[in-house]
Amino acid sequence: MRMIRALSVGAAALVAVSVAGCGSDDAKSAPAGDKLSGTVTVFAAASLTETFTMLGKQFEAAHPGVKVVYSFGASSALAEQIKQGAPADVFASAAPKNMQQVVDAGDITGSPATFVHNRLEIAVPKGNPGHVTGLADFGKAEPKIALCAEQVPCGAAAKTVFETAGITPQPDTREQDVKAVLTKVTLGEVDAALVYKTDVKAAGDKVEGIEFPESAKAVNDYPIAPLAKAPNAAAATAFVDFIKSDQAKTVFTQAGFDAA
C-alpha cells in the first residue's frame, strides 16, 4: 500500500508539473542501499526535465546524504560539454547518437542502457488559433512554426518525419532544445511546433497536441550511463540503477514516455 500511495503522489505531481515535494512514502519506496553522500551531477536531455526532477526528489528522500543537481539541455550540447571535461556523474541523452559520441571519447563507464522511448507530436497554442490540422501545414508559408535545430535529437527526429512524409518544412524559428520550442508555443509566438508528446503532456492546458502517423518513423531511444570520471561514482551508479527501476518506469509511463 505504501508503494501504491507513493506512485499516486508521483502521478499527481507530474500532471501538475510540480516537483516541490515528495512525501515520506517516496523515501520508503525509493531504493535504499549503502550510505551515499555528496552531490550527484546529472546531465540530462531537456525533455527529461519534469520526470528527472521528480525522481531526483525521490532519490534524495531515499538517500538523505545525497543532493541531485541537474544540467538540462540539448543532448548534443551536453555531450560536447562532457567531452570537453565538464564535471558530471551521469549522462542521460535523448538519442543514442549523442551518447555514442561520449562513449567514443572514453567518457562512459560500462554500456549505456536505454530506459525509455519518446516520439514527436504537434503542439499548438490552446484553441489552435492557426487552425493546424496535421504535418502538411508545416510545409506552408503560413502558419508560423517552430522546430528544433537539426543537430539536436528533436530536430533530427523532425527531419526524419518530414522526409518520410515528403514535406519540406518552412520554420519561422529553430531553437536549441525542445523546451525552447515549446515555450514559443505556450507564449503564442508560433502557431505550431514539433515537440515530444511528453512535453505536450507536461504543458497541461497551455497547449494542445495533435498526433500524426509519421511520428512512428522517428522514435527516440533514451540511453543513460554513469561517466568514467564521475566525481561521485557510487552515487552515479545508484542513480542510474534507480532510473532503470520499476518505480521510475511508472513515473515515465505516466508522463507519456514508452517503456524500454
VOPAGU-2260 file (C-alpha; in pm, 1 decimal, decimal comma):
REM VOPAGU-2260
SITE   aa  ch    i         X         Y         Z
SITE  MET   A    0       0,0       0,0       0,0
SITE  ARG   A    1     289,1     236,6      67,5
SITE  MET   A    2     418,7     176,5    -284,8
SITE  ILE   A    3      74,9     248,2    -431,0
SITE  ARG   A    4      48,0     574,8    -234,2
SITE  ALA   A    5     398,1     676,6    -345,5
SITE  LEU   A    6     317,6     621,9    -712,6
SITE  SER   A    7     -10,7     809,4    -676,6
SITE  VAL   A    8     174,5    1107,0    -528,9
SITE  GLY   A    9     422,1    1093,1    -816,7
SITE  ALA   A   10     144,6    1081,6   -1076,2
SITE  ALA   A   11     -38,9    1376,4    -927,3
SITE  ALA   A   12     276,9    1581,3    -905,2
SITE  LEU   A   13     363,3    1512,1   -1267,0
SITE  VAL   A   14      24,2    1609,1   -1401,5
SITE  ALA   A   15      59,4    1937,9   -1216,2
SITE  VAL   A   16     418,7    1967,6   -1337,6
SITE  SER   A   17     513,8    2016,7    -976,3
SITE  VAL   A   18     827,5    1892,1    -819,1
SITE  ALA   A   19     810,1    2087,1    -500,0
SITE  GLY   A   20     786,6    1791,1    -268,8
SITE  CYS   A   21     765,2    1418,6    -224,4
SITE  GLY   A   22     612,7    1261,3      81,0
SITE  SER   A   23     759,6    1020,3     326,7
SITE  ASP   A   24     618,9     732,6     124,4
SITE  ASP   A   25     862,0     823,4    -156,1
SITE  ALA   A   26    1151,8     777,9      82,3
SITE  LYS   A   27    1019,0     436,7     180,7
SITE  SER   A   28     951,7     318,7    -175,8
SITE  ALA   A   29    1265,0     453,8    -345,0
SITE  PRO   A   30    1554,3     207,3    -343,5
SITE  ALA   A   31    1775,5     240,3     -38,3
SITE  GLY   A   32    2124,7      99,3     -36,5
SITE  ASP   A   33    2464,1     169,8     110,9
SITE  LYS   A   34    2523,0     505,2     274,8
SITE  LEU   A   35    2567,0     757,8      -4,5
SITE  SER   A   36    2666,7    1119,6      35,9
SITE  GLY   A   37    2764,8    1428,1    -157,4
SITE  THR   A   38    2634,7    1568,7    -483,7
SITE  VAL   A   39    2547,1    1367,5    -792,4
SITE  THR   A   40    2552,8    1588,2   -1102,8
SITE  VAL   A   41    2328,3    1470,1   -1384,6
SITE  PHE   A   42    2348,6    1599,9   -1741,6
SITE  ALA   A   43    2009,6    1520,6   -1896,5
SITE  ALA   A   44    1810,8    1594,8   -2211,7
SITE  ALA   A   45    1572,4    1889,2   -2176,2
SITE  SER   A   46    1272,0    1663,5   -2239,0
SITE  LEU   A   47    1350,3    1481,9   -1913,4
SITE  THR   A   48    1315,0    1795,6   -1700,0
SITE  GLU   A   49     986,7    1715,4   -1525,3
SITE  THR   A   50    1037,8    1343,4   -1472,1
SITE  PHE   A   51    1401,0    1363,2   -1365,4
SITE  THR   A   52    1334,2    1649,2   -1126,4
SITE  MET   A   53    1059,7    1446,8    -960,3
SITE  LEU   A   54    1268,6    1130,4    -949,1
SITE  GLY   A   55    1562,2    1327,4    -810,9
SITE  LYS   A   56    1348,2    1428,7    -513,6
SITE  GLN   A   57    1256,9    1066,8    -454,5
SITE  PHE   A   58    1620,3     958,3    -482,0
SITE  GLU   A   59    1721,9    1224,1    -229,7
SITE  ALA   A   60    1448,4    1109,1       6,3
SITE  ALA   A   61    1586,2     754,9      -4,8
SITE  HIS   A   62    1944,9     879,0      37,9
SITE  PRO   A   63    1934,1    1181,7     274,0
SITE  GLY   A   64    2306,1    1241,9     236,2
SITE  VAL   A   65    2283,1    1295,7    -139,8
SITE  LYS   A   66    2191,4    1608,2    -337,2
SITE  VAL   A   67    2095,1    1567,0    -703,9
SITE  VAL   A   68    2197,2    1859,4    -926,3
SITE  TYR   A   69    2081,7    1877,5   -1287,4
SITE  SER   A   70    2201,5    2039,7   -1605,4
SITE  PHE   A   71    1920,6    2011,4   -1860,5
SITE  GLY   A   72    1973,7    2098,3   -2225,3
SITE  ALA   A   73    2014,3    1971,7   -2578,7
SITE  SER   A   74    2178,7    1628,3   -2575,4
SITE  SER   A   75    2426,9    1737,4   -2841,4
SITE  ALA   A   76    2541,8    2033,6   -2631,8
SITE  LEU   A   77    2564,1    1825,1   -2314,5
SITE  ALA   A   78    2769,1    1558,7   -2491,7
SITE  GLU   A   79    3012,6    1823,6   -2611,7
SITE  GLN   A   80    3045,4    1967,3   -2260,9
SITE  ILE   A   81    3124,9    1622,3   -2121,7
SITE  LYS   A   82    3386,1    1562,5   -2392,0
SITE  GLN   A   83    3545,7    1895,3   -2300,3
SITE  GLY   A   84    3578,9    1786,5   -1937,9
SITE  ALA   A   85    3272,7    1934,0   -1766,9
SITE  PRO   A   86    3242,0    1769,8   -1421,5
SITE  ALA   A   87    2941,0    1539,4   -1419,4
SITE  ASP   A   88    2843,6    1199,7   -1281,3
SITE  VAL   A   89    2564,1    1082,1   -1512,7
SITE  PHE   A   90    2458,6    1147,0   -1872,6
SITE  ALA   A   91    2104,1    1081,7   -1997,1
SITE  SER   A   92    2061,3    1151,0   -2367,5
SITE  ALA   A   93    1751,5    1184,6   -2587,3
SITE  ALA   A   94    1929,1     995,9   -2866,3
SITE  PRO   A   95    2187,7     716,3   -2892,5
SITE  LYS   A   96    2394,9     926,3   -3136,7
SITE  ASN   A   97    2491,6    1179,9   -2870,8
SITE  MET   A   98    2557,4     909,1   -2614,4
SITE  GLN   A   99    2782,0     730,3   -2863,8
SITE  GLN   A  100    2991,1    1045,6   -2901,8
SITE  VAL   A  101    3063,2    1032,9   -2528,9
SITE  VAL   A  102    3129,9     657,5   -2543,7
SITE  ASP   A  103    3376,3     705,7   -2831,1
SITE  ALA   A  104    3556,6     970,9   -2627,8
SITE  GLY   A  105    3609,1     718,1   -2348,0
SITE  ASP   A  106    3391,6     910,1   -2101,9
SITE  ILE   A  107    3140,8     634,2   -2017,1
SITE  THR   A  108    3167,3     353,7   -1763,0
SITE  GLY   A  109    3023,0      28,1   -1896,3
SITE  SER   A  110    2747,7      15,3   -2157,1
SITE  PRO   A  111    2468,0     275,6   -2173,2
SITE  ALA   A  112    2119,0     141,1   -2103,9
SITE  THR   A  113    1806,5     255,6   -2288,6
SITE  PHE   A  114    1544,9     336,9   -2025,2
SITE  VAL   A  115    1257,1     497,7   -2221,8
SITE  HIS   A  116    1135,5     584,0   -2573,2
SITE  ASN   A  117     967,3     902,5   -2694,5
SITE  ARG   A  118     811,3    1034,1   -3014,1
SITE  LEU   A  119     711,1    1365,7   -3163,8
SITE  GLU   A  120     372,7    1534,1   -3152,4
SITE  ILE   A  121     242,2    1860,6   -3297,5
SITE  ALA   A  122     190,3    2124,4   -3030,0
SITE  VAL   A  123     -40,2    2421,5   -3088,2
SITE  PRO   A  124    -149,6    2702,3   -2853,8
SITE  LYS   A  125    -473,0    2648,4   -2666,3
SITE  GLY   A  126    -764,5    2693,9   -2903,9
SITE  ASN   A  127    -544,6    2621,9   -3208,7
SITE  PRO   A  128    -558,3    2980,6   -3345,4
SITE  GLY   A  129    -357,1    2880,9   -3653,9
SITE  HIS   A  130    -611,7    2609,8   -3745,1
SITE  VAL   A  131    -337,2    2349,4   -3778,6
SITE  THR   A  132    -466,7    2006,9   -3875,8
SITE  GLY   A  133    -158,7    1799,1   -3942,2
SITE  LEU   A  134     201,2    1769,5   -4055,7
SITE  ALA   A  135     124,3    1906,6   -4404,7
SITE  ASP   A  136      72,4    2252,9   -4253,9
SITE  PHE   A  137     445,6    2266,8   -4173,8
SITE  GLY   A  138     519,5    2287,6   -4546,8
SITE  LYS   A  139     310,2    2600,7   -4595,9
SITE  ALA   A  140     413,3    2967,0   -4571,7
SITE  GLU   A  141     151,1    3001,4   -4300,9
SITE  PRO   A  142     106,2    2918,9   -4012,3
SITE  LYS   A  143     410,5    3025,8   -3810,2
SITE  ILE   A  144     602,2    2721,0   -3692,2
SITE  ALA   A  145     895,8    2637,0   -3466,3
SITE  LEU   A  146    1131,1    2341,2   -3488,7
SITE  CYS   A  147    1435,2    2220,6   -3301,6
SITE  ALA   A  148    1774,6    2274,1   -3462,3
SITE  GLU   A  149    1863,5    1969,7   -3671,8
SITE  GLN   A  150    2174,7    1885,2   -3467,1
SITE  VAL   A  151    1969,2    1817,0   -3152,3
SITE  PRO   A  152    1762,1    1496,7   -3113,8
SITE  CYS   A  153    1417,3    1655,2   -3152,9
SITE  GLY   A  154    1536,1    1831,8   -3469,1
SITE  ALA   A  155    1688,6    1515,9   -3612,5
SITE  ALA   A  156    1364,1    1328,6   -3545,0
SITE  ALA   A  157    1165,7    1608,1   -3712,6
SITE  LYS   A  158    1388,5    1587,3   -4018,8
SITE  THR   A  159    1317,8    1214,6   -4042,3
SITE  VAL   A  160     939,7    1255,0   -4025,2
SITE  PHE   A  161     940,0    1532,8   -4284,5
SITE  GLU   A  162    1147,9    1319,7   -4520,6
SITE  THR   A  163     912,6    1027,9   -4461,2
SITE  ALA   A  164     611,0    1245,7   -4539,9
SITE  GLY   A  165     773,7    1417,0   -4839,3
SITE  ILE   A  166     731,0    1761,0   -4681,7
SITE  THR   A  167     978,3    2049,2   -4693,5
SITE  PRO   A  168     919,9    2242,4   -4371,1
SITE  GLN   A  169     924,0    2621,2   -4358,7
SITE  PRO   A  170    1010,8    2703,0   -3996,9
SITE  ASP   A  171     998,3    3060,4   -3875,0
SITE  THR   A  172    1243,2    2973,3   -3597,5
SITE  ARG   A  173    1471,4    2691,0   -3491,9
SITE  GLU   A  174    1558,5    2651,4   -3124,8
SITE  GLN   A  175    1844,1    2476,7   -2945,4
SITE  ASP   A  176    1631,5    2240,4   -2735,3
SITE  VAL   A  177    1276,7    2112,7   -2717,9
SITE  LYS   A  178    1176,2    2322,5   -2416,8
SITE  ALA   A  179    1268,5    2640,1   -2603,9
SITE  VAL   A  180    1047,3    2526,7   -2890,4
SITE  LEU   A  181     761,7    2451,1   -2652,3
SITE  THR   A  182     796,0    2797,3   -2496,5
SITE  LYS   A  183     733,0    2953,1   -2838,1
SITE  VAL   A  184     400,9    2770,7   -2843,4
SITE  THR   A  185     293,8    2846,1   -2487,3
SITE  LEU   A  186     366,1    3215,5   -2539,6
SITE  GLY   A  187     165,9    3217,9   -2862,7
SITE  GLU   A  188     468,1    3326,6   -3067,6
SITE  VAL   A  189     408,9    3047,6   -3318,5
SITE  ASP   A  190     102,4    2859,2   -3435,4
SITE  ALA   A  191     256,8    2512,2   -3421,8
SITE  ALA   A  192     571,5    2322,4   -3335,3
SITE  LEU   A  193     708,1    1971,5   -3324,6
SITE  VAL   A  194     797,3    1862,8   -2971,4
SITE  TYR   A  195     786,7    1534,8   -2785,1
SITE  LYS   A  196     449,5    1404,6   -2675,1
SITE  THR   A  197     579,3    1414,3   -2317,2
SITE  ASP   A  198     634,0    1790,0   -2349,3
SITE  VAL   A  199     277,4    1838,2   -2469,6
SITE  LYS   A  200     152,5    1645,6   -2167,9
SITE  ALA   A  201     377,6    1834,2   -1927,0
SITE  ALA   A  202     248,9    2169,0   -2058,4
SITE  GLY   A  203    -104,1    2081,9   -1944,1
SITE  ASP   A  204    -379,7    2310,0   -2070,9
SITE  LYS   A  205    -133,8    2565,8   -2209,8
SITE  VAL   A  206    -110,3    2373,3   -2537,8
SITE  GLU   A  207    -299,7    2117,4   -2740,0
SITE  GLY   A  208    -143,0    1813,0   -2903,5
SITE  ILE   A  209    -205,4    1669,0   -3248,7
SITE  GLU   A  210     -74,0    1321,2   -3320,0
SITE  PHE   A  211      45,1    1224,4   -3667,0
SITE  PRO   A  212     127,8     877,8   -3806,2
SITE  GLU   A  213     474,8     965,0   -3937,0
SITE  SER   A  214     599,0    1003,8   -3579,4
SITE  ALA   A  215     629,8     624,5   -3562,5
SITE  LYS   A  216     919,2     651,3   -3809,3
SITE  ALA   A  217    1131,5     857,3   -3570,9
SITE  VAL   A  218    1103,1     711,4   -3222,1
SITE  ASN   A  219    1380,9     836,9   -2994,1
SITE  ASP   A  220    1560,4     594,5   -2762,0
SITE  TYR   A  221    1690,9     748,1   -2438,0
SITE  PRO   A  222    2015,4     594,3   -2303,2
SITE  ILE   A  223    2170,7     664,3   -1963,3
SITE  ALA   A  224    2511,1     584,0   -1813,6
SITE  PRO   A  225    2745,5     686,6   -1532,3
SITE  LEU   A  226    3050,0     878,9   -1651,8
SITE  ALA   A  227    3401,2     737,5   -1631,6
SITE  LYS   A  228    3536,4    1040,2   -1443,9
SITE  ALA   A  229    3234,7    1080,3   -1217,8
SITE  PRO   A  230    3335,4    1273,9    -902,8
SITE  ASN   A  231    3077,7    1069,8    -709,6
SITE  ALA   A  232    3091,9     728,0    -874,6
SITE  ALA   A  233    2891,7     542,1    -608,5
SITE  ALA   A  234    2600,9     786,2    -620,1
SITE  ALA   A  235    2615,9     792,5   -1000,6
SITE  THR   A  236    2574,9     415,7   -1022,4
SITE  ALA   A  237    2292,5     420,3    -767,0
SITE  PHE   A  238    2112,7     697,6    -953,7
SITE  VAL   A  239    2133,7     514,4   -1287,6
SITE  ASP   A  240    2001,7     197,4   -1122,6
SITE  PHE   A  241    1710,8     397,9    -979,7
SITE  ILE   A  242    1624,1     545,1   -1320,9
SITE  LYS   A  243    1603,0     189,4   -1455,1
SITE  SER   A  244    1383,3      70,9   -1165,5
SITE  ASP   A  245    1014,2     -20,9   -1182,0
SITE  GLN   A  246     928,3     280,2    -965,9
SITE  ALA   A  247    1090,2     517,8   -1213,0
SITE  LYS   A  248     934,1     332,0   -1505,4
SITE  THR   A  249     588,2     406,5   -1365,0
SITE  VAL   A  250     666,8     777,8   -1346,3
SITE  PHE   A  251     797,3     779,9   -1704,9
SITE  THR   A  252     489,7     598,1   -1832,8
SITE  GLN   A  253     256,7     841,4   -1659,7
SITE  ALA   A  254     449,9    1126,4   -1823,3
SITE  GLY   A  255     385,8     984,1   -2169,7
SITE  PHE   A  256     712,2     801,8   -2234,0
SITE  ASP   A  257     707,5     447,6   -2371,3
SITE  ALA   A  258     879,9     194,1   -2150,2
SITE  ALA   A  259    1203,7      44,4   -2280,5
